[in-house]
Amino acid sequence: MNKDYRRRKRTLGVFLAAGVLGFVAVLLCVRLYGEYRWNAGTRELRGQLDAAKESIRPQTVDFDELERLPAPVQRYLGRVLEEGQPMVAEASVRHTGTFNMGETTDNWKPFTSDQKVITQRPGFDWDGRVEMMPLLPVHVHDAYVAGEGILNGSIIGLFSVVDMGGTGEVAEGELMRFFAEAAWYPTALLPSQGVRWEAVDGHSARATLAEGETSITMLFTFDEEDLIDTVRAEARGRTVGDKIVPTPWHGRFWNYEERGGMRVPLDGEVAWLLPDGAKPYWRGHITEIDYEEAL
């Protein structure tokens, strides 16, 4: 009796182990297929970015552009750029960090990402992977391509959880991201690249960028070392349920180092500025950044 019981128990254990291994194998296969599908979509999206590229003029930095700019902007651009250096045509950025998935309480999850930026015509694709739980990452495209904003999120690259795009508020919000992150590719902040600067005080200035039918204005503040500290928008579209709610927003940057002949921040944080205080939702560190020069 005891032998028979032990034999049945061992048999059940073998079946359970085989079932678990089979489930894991199926999940891994589904993940690999999801990665394949997602990567194909990324290549297509970045092909659209490349197709929208425009020539950059001038091709090198001319400090004569700085003469009529507000004093803090003059100091900043003179600090991070060199006279005669090539304009940035494209930037490739890799990040690690954490993303806050909580609406009412903090729920920080690790992410890694790869981002491609085109400075003219302005555009980017942030391809992120947020580790929601073991074996079930959420893939995200946050992008601005040829005048349209894109926000796609998908569990393991197959099951959509968010799919937004088009012009209007979505495009405006994504163009704000491009503009705020120009501290990583600062030649894009020169007047010749379409930016209009307006003085505010000794440590801040407003900048306006018009792109197609979209025009945005943001407040740049500079620290004691004349480097960009924060970039603020008074109203950026925040997704709340199925609605987009205009909400104050800012990005904060620090840990500046030399990359590609420029001083750029390697760390940053992004937050919604809610009535009860700032709610950070993205904290990232640049692990790698490379540039393609204007030709």
N, C-alpha and C positions, 0 to 999 in steps of 0.2 A: 504493500500500500504506500509506504513512505517512498520507495523507489519510483513507483508510478507517479506520485505527486511531484517528486523532484524532477522527473523527466518532463512532465507537462509544464512545470514552471520554467525549466530551461528552454523548452520549445517556445513558450510564450515570450520569454526574454529575447530570443533570437528574432522572432517576428516583430517585436516592438523596435528592436535596434534596426532591423532592416527597414521598417516603416519610417523611422526617423531619418536614416541615411537617404532613403528614397526621396523624402520630402525636401531635405537639404539639397540634394542633387537637382531636383526639379526647380527649386527656388534659384539655385545658381545658374541654371540654364536660362530661366526667365530673365534674371538680372543681366546675363551676357547679351541676350537679345535686346533688352531694353537699352543697354549701353550702345549697342550697334545702332539702334534706331535714333537714339538721342544724338550720337556723334554725327550721323548723317544729316540730321537737322541743323546741327551746329555748322557743318561745312557749307550747307546751303545758305544759311543766314550770313556767314562771313563772306561768301561769294557775293551776296548782295551788297555788303559793306564795300568790298573792293570795287564793285561796278559803279558805286556812287562817288568814288574818290574824284577830287578835282585838283588841278594844279595849284601849287602854293607860290604866291608872290608877295614880297620878295622871298628869295630862297635862303637868305642869311639875315641874321639879326643886325639891325641898324639902330644904334642908340639915339639917333636924331629923332626917332619916334617918341622918345621919352620926354622931350622937352616941354610939352604942353600938358603932361599928365599931372594929376594930383600928387603932392609931395610923397605920401606914403607908397603910392604905386610906383613912382620913379625909384624910390629907395629899394623897394622889393625887387623889381625887375633888374635893376642894376646889381643887386646882390646875388640873384640866382642865375643870371645869364652872363654870357661873355660877348663883347662886341665882335661881330663877324662870324659867330658860330652858326652852323646850319639850323634852319627851322626844322621842327619835328613834324614829319608827315604821318608817322604811325608809331604807336606804342603797344608793346605786349607786356602785360602785367600778370604776375601770379601772386595770389594772396593765401594766407591762412588766417583763421579767426573764429569768431563765434557770432551766431545770429539768434536774436531773441524771438522765439516763436509764440510767446505769450501775449494775449491781448490785455488781460487785467493783471496778471502776475508774471514775473520774469520766468522765462523758460529757455535758457541759453543752450544752443546746440552748436557743435563744432562744424566748420565748413572749410572747404578748399575751393579755389576758383581760378579760372584763367580768363583774362579779359583782353580783348583787342579793341584799340581805339584808332579812329581815323580823324585827323584834325580838320581836314577840308575835303569834302563837305562834312561838317561835324557828325560823328557817329561812333557807336561802340556796341560791343556785345559782351556782357558779363555772363560767363558760363559757370555757374556755381553748383556745388554738391554739398547739401546739408545733411548731416548724419542724424536723422530723426531717431532711428533705432537700429540695432544690428541687422545687417543685410537688407535694410529698407531705406536707402538714401532718397532724398528728394532732389531732383535736378531742376535748376532754375535758369531761364534766360531772361535777363533784364537788359533791354537793348533800345537803341535809337538808330534807326536805319532809314536813310532817304526821306527824312521828315516825318516818320511814323514811330510811335512808341510801341514797345512790345514787352509784355510780362507774361511768361509761361512758366508754370510749375507742374512737375510730374513725378509721381512716385515711381522709382526705378526706371524712369524714362518712358513709362507706358501708360500710367493711369493719371490723367490730368486732374489737378486740384485748383488751378487758376489758369485762365486763358484770356488775356486782355490785350488790345492793340488798337492802332489807328491814330488819327490825328486828335486835335482838341486837347482835353485835360491829360490824357495819357502821354501824348507827345510832349506837352509842356513839361510834365514832371520828369520825363527821361532827359530832355534837353537841360533841365536844371542839374541833373546828376552829372552830365557831361561837363557843364560849366563849373560846377563846384569842384570837380576832380581835376581841373586844369592845373592845379598845383603840381600834378605828376607830369605834365607836359606844358610847361609855362610859356613857351613861345606862342601858344594859342591865345594868350592873354594880351598880346600886343595889338595896338589899334589897327595895324594893317591887316589883321586877321578877323576884323569885323566887330571888335569890342569897343564900346564907348564908355569912358570913365567919367564920373562926376564926383567932385570933392565932397566929403562930409565933415571930417575933422582931421587932426594930425595923425590918427592911427586907423582911419577907415575911409572907404570910398565905395560908391555904388557903381556897378558895372552892368551894362545892357548888351545882350547878344540877340540879334535878329537872324532867324534861319527859316527861309521860306515864309510861311504865313504865321510863324510862331516867334514871339518876341518876349524875352524874359529879363528881369532886373533882379540882381542879388546884391547883398551887402557883404563886402569883404573887409575883415578886420585884420590888422597886422600887429605882431607882438613887438617886444622891445628889441629884438634882433632884426626887425623889418621883414619878417617872414609871415606868410599867411597863417593866421591862427584859426579863424572861423570863417565860414561862408554861410550866409543866412538867406532864406526865402520867406517872405511874409505869408505866402499861401502856396503850398505844394499839395497836390492831390494825394490824400491818404485813403487807402481802401478800407472801408468799414462795412463788413458784410458784403452786400452787392452794390454798395454806393461808393462814390469817390467824394471825400469831404476835404475841402481846402483847409490846410492846417499849417501853422508856422513850423519851420524845419531848419535844421542846421547841420553842417559837417564841421568837425574839429580835426586839426592836423598837428603832428609834432614829430620829433626825431628826424630832423633834416640831415641828409647826407648827400654827397656828390654821386650822381649817376649820369652817365652820358654827357659829361661836361656841364651839368646843371645841378643846382641844389634842390632836392625834392624830398617831401616827407615820406617816411617809411611806415608811419603808424597813423591811424585815423579812427574816428568814431562818428556815427551818424545817429541823430535823435529827432523825434517829433517833440515839439514844444507845446505840451498840453497845459490846460488851465491849472492843473495840480502839480506841474513841474515837468522837467525834461524826461522823455522816455527813450533811452538809447535802444536801438535795435540792430545795429551792425558795428562790430569792432574788428578791425582787420590790420594785418601786418604784411607789407610787401616782402616777399621772399626773393623775387626776381623781377627786374624791369629792363627791357631792351627797347631801343629806338631805331626807326628807319628815318633817314634824313630826306629832306626835300630834294628833288632832282630837277 
